[in-house]
Amino acid sequence: MPYEMILLENPVPGVGVVRLNRPQALNALNAQVTREVFDALEAYDRDDSVGCMILTGSDKAFAAGADIKQMAAQTVSDLLTDDFTDWSRMMRVRKPIIGAVSGFALGGGCEVAMLCDMLIASETARFGQPEVTIGVIPGAGGTQRLTRAVGKAVAMEVMLGNRQLSAAEALSAGLVNHVFPVESYFDEAVKLAAKIAEMPRVAVRLIKDAVSHAEELGLSAGLAYEKQGFLLAFGTEDKTEGMTAFVEKRKPAWKHR
């Protein structure tokens, strides 16, 4: 499928990259970008040759926010019928997604970054939710995910005081996994993605599913959900191969089923 707003890359076997490509608009998110990103991620999700994905932008901007020119003309009715700020399709992707973030990740860009399962940031990354400065509030998960990630007090200042978190602050708060120089952050994201892509993919999906539910379920319900995934893993060929290889002190040959 031809894309106009994103680029697809396969830097190493097992890794699929979706790169936002609206440099003239600092990768601002509009309806076309949203659709293309969803379509590409879902295609990688169906591709048996891909075990992990990376969502990234440019060194200057991951995504500087939603496209305000498009949003300014929208009404409540428009958003109810065709909401390009609804990124719930991304939540249904079963394979892990690593966000590689450099430069601005503001508004919708910050919200999309937080939809990723892990974040690798460059030293120039800046995270923020400045929606209050244009008279609205975050509408794609910012009030919920940022609060869960960094706590109420910091989230309030980011959203009410228009504070931007530096890469170092985001790392300290637990919003990102690692921070690297601009010259190497993407390569480090590829290394992590390649490592994950080599793991048994059914188990990887079960882990992502269980961890994703951890924030939504109480402890007892979460433990019960985890147990279901644990039992399902025992029905896979990779469970047999993995345990046999461990006993035989050799490297497992995963079949991903």
C-alpha positions in Angstrom: 0.0 0.0 0.0 1.4 3.4 -0.9 1.7 5.9 2.0 2.1 9.7 1.8 2.6 10.7 5.4 4.7 7.8 6.7 7.8 5.8 5.7 8.2 2.1 6.3 11.6 0.6 7.1 13.0 -2.8 8.0 16.4 -2.1 9.4 17.1 -5.6 10.6 15.2 -8.9 10.3 12.2 -9.1 12.5 11.8 -5.4 13.0 9.3 -3.1 11.2 9.5 0.7 11.5 6.8 3.2 10.9 8.3 6.7 10.6 6.1 9.8 10.6 7.0 11.9 7.6 5.5 15.4 7.6 8.7 17.4 8.1 7.1 20.7 7.1 4.6 20.4 9.9 6.9 18.8 12.5 4.9 15.6 12.0 1.7 17.1 13.2 -1.1 14.4 13.4 -4.0 14.7 11.1 -6.7 12.2 9.9 -4.5 10.9 7.1 -1.5 10.4 9.3 -3.7 8.5 11.8 -5.1 6.2 9.2 -1.8 5.5 7.6 -0.1 4.7 11.0 -2.9 2.4 12.0 -2.9 0.6 8.6 0.9 0.1 8.7 1.0 -1.1 12.3 -1.8 -3.5 11.7 -0.1 -4.8 8.6 3.1 -5.5 10.6 1.0 -7.1 13.2 -0.2 -9.6 10.6 3.2 -10.1 9.1 4.8 -13.3 10.4 8.3 -12.0 9.6 8.0 -9.1 12.0 8.3 -9.7 15.8 8.5 -6.1 17.1 7.7 -2.6 15.7 9.1 0.9 16.2 7.1 4.1 15.8 9.3 7.1 15.3 9.5 10.6 13.7 12.5 12.8 12.9 15.4 13.9 15.1 13.7 17.3 15.4 10.2 16.1 16.2 8.5 12.8 17.0 5.2 14.7 16.6 4.6 18.3 17.7 0.9 17.7 18.3 -2.4 17.3 16.4 -2.9 19.4 13.3 -4.6 22.4 14.8 -5.6 23.7 11.3 -7.7 20.6 10.9 -9.1 20.6 14.4 -10.1 24.3 14.4 -12.9 23.7 11.9 -14.2 20.6 13.7 -17.4 20.4 15.7 -18.6 18.1 18.3 -20.6 16.2 15.7 -17.5 15.9 13.5 -15.5 14.4 16.4 -18.3 12.0 17.2 -18.5 10.7 13.7 -14.9 10.8 12.6 -12.5 11.4 15.4 -8.9 11.4 14.1 -7.7 11.8 17.7 -9.0 8.4 18.6 -6.0 6.1 18.6 -7.7 3.0 20.1 -6.8 0.9 17.1 -3.2 1.2 18.2 -4.2 -0.4 21.5 -5.3 -3.5 19.7 -2.0 -4.2 18.0 -0.7 -7.5 19.6 3.0 -7.2 19.0 5.2 -4.8 21.0 5.7 -1.3 19.8 8.7 0.7 20.8 8.5 4.5 20.5 11.8 6.1 19.4 11.3 9.8 20.4 13.5 12.8 19.6 12.7 16.4 19.8 9.1 17.5 20.3 6.5 15.0 21.6 3.7 17.4 22.5 -0.1 17.1 22.8 -1.2 14.3 20.5 2.4 13.4 19.9 3.0 12.8 23.6 -0.2 10.8 23.8 0.8 8.6 20.9 4.2 8.1 22.4 2.5 6.9 25.6 0.5 4.4 23.6 3.8 2.6 22.8 4.8 -0.2 25.0 8.4 1.1 25.6 10.0 4.4 24.9 13.6 5.2 23.8 14.3 8.9 23.9 17.1 11.1 22.6 18.6 13.7 24.8 16.6 16.4 23.0 13.2 14.8 23.6 10.5 17.1 25.1 7.2 15.7 26.4 4.2 18.0 27.0 0.4 18.4 26.9 -0.2 22.1 26.0 -3.8 21.7 25.1 -5.0 24.2 27.7 -3.2 27.0 25.8 -5.7 26.6 22.9 -8.7 26.2 25.1 -9.2 22.5 25.2 -7.9 19.4 27.1 -6.0 16.3 26.1 -8.3 14.0 24.2 -6.3 11.0 23.3 -5.3 9.7 26.8 -3.1 12.5 28.1 -5.0 13.1 31.4 -5.0 9.3 32.1 -1.8 7.9 30.8 0.5 10.7 31.9 -1.0 10.7 35.4 -0.4 7.0 35.7 3.2 7.4 34.4 4.5 10.4 36.3 1.9 11.0 39.1 -0.8 13.5 39.8 1.3 16.5 40.8 3.7 16.4 37.8 0.9 15.6 35.4 -1.1 18.6 36.7 1.8 21.0 36.1 2.5 19.6 32.6 -1.2 20.1 31.6 -2.1 23.2 33.6 1.2 25.0 33.7 2.3 24.0 30.2 5.5 22.4 31.6 7.5 20.3 29.2 9.4 17.3 30.6 13.0 17.0 29.4 14.3 13.5 28.4 16.1 13.3 31.7 13.0 14.2 33.7 10.9 11.7 31.7 13.5 9.0 32.5 13.5 9.9 36.2 9.7 9.8 36.3 9.5 6.5 34.6 7.9 7.7 31.4 10.8 6.5 29.2 13.0 3.4 29.4 16.3 4.9 28.2 17.9 8.2 27.0 20.6 8.2 24.4 22.4 10.9 22.3 20.5 12.0 19.2 23.1 10.2 17.0 22.3 6.8 18.6 18.8 6.7 20.1 17.2 5.2 17.0 19.9 2.5 16.6 19.4 1.7 20.3 15.7 1.3 19.7 16.4 -1.1 16.8 18.7 -3.1 19.1 16.0 -3.5 21.7 13.4 -4.3 19.0 15.6 -6.9 17.4 16.2 -8.6 20.8 12.5 -8.8 21.4 11.8 -10.0 17.9 14.0 -13.0 18.6 11.9 -14.1 21.6 9.0 -16.7 21.3 6.2 -14.5 19.9 3.2 -16.2 21.5 4.8 -15.7 24.9 5.7 -12.1 24.0 2.1 -11.4 23.0 0.7 -12.9 26.2 3.1 -10.8 28.3 2.1 -7.6 26.5 -1.5 -8.4 26.9 -1.2 -9.1 30.6 1.0 -6.1 31.3 -1.4 -3.9 29.4 -4.3 -5.0 31.6 -2.3 -4.4 34.8 -3.2 -0.7 35.0 -6.9 -1.5 34.5 -7.5 -4.4 36.8 -7.2 -4.8 40.6 -4.5 -7.1 41.9 -6.8 -10.2 42.3 -8.3 -9.8 38.9 -4.9 -9.1 37.4 -3.4 -12.2 38.9 -6.3 -14.3 37.6 -5.7 -12.7 34.1 -2.0 -13.5 34.3 -2.7 -17.1 35.2 -4.9 -17.6 32.1 -2.0 -16.4 30.0 0.5 -18.6 31.9 -1.7 -21.7 31.2 -2.1 -20.8 27.5 1.7 -20.6 27.2 1.8 -24.2 28.4 -0.1 -25.2 25.2 2.5 -23.9 22.8 5.3 -25.7 21.1 7.7 -23.0 22.2 7.1 -23.9 25.8 8.2 -27.5 25.1 11.2 -26.3 23.1 12.2 -23.6 25.6 12.2 -26.0 28.6 13.8 -28.8 26.7 16.6 -26.5 25.5 17.1 -25.2 29.1 17.5 -28.8 30.4 19.8 -29.7 27.5 21.8 -26.5 27.9 21.4 -25.3 24.3 19.9 -22.4 22.5 16.2 -22.8 21.8 14.9 -22.9 18.2 11.7 -21.0 18.5 8.8 -21.9 16.2 6.6 -19.0 17.3 3.6 -21.2 17.9 
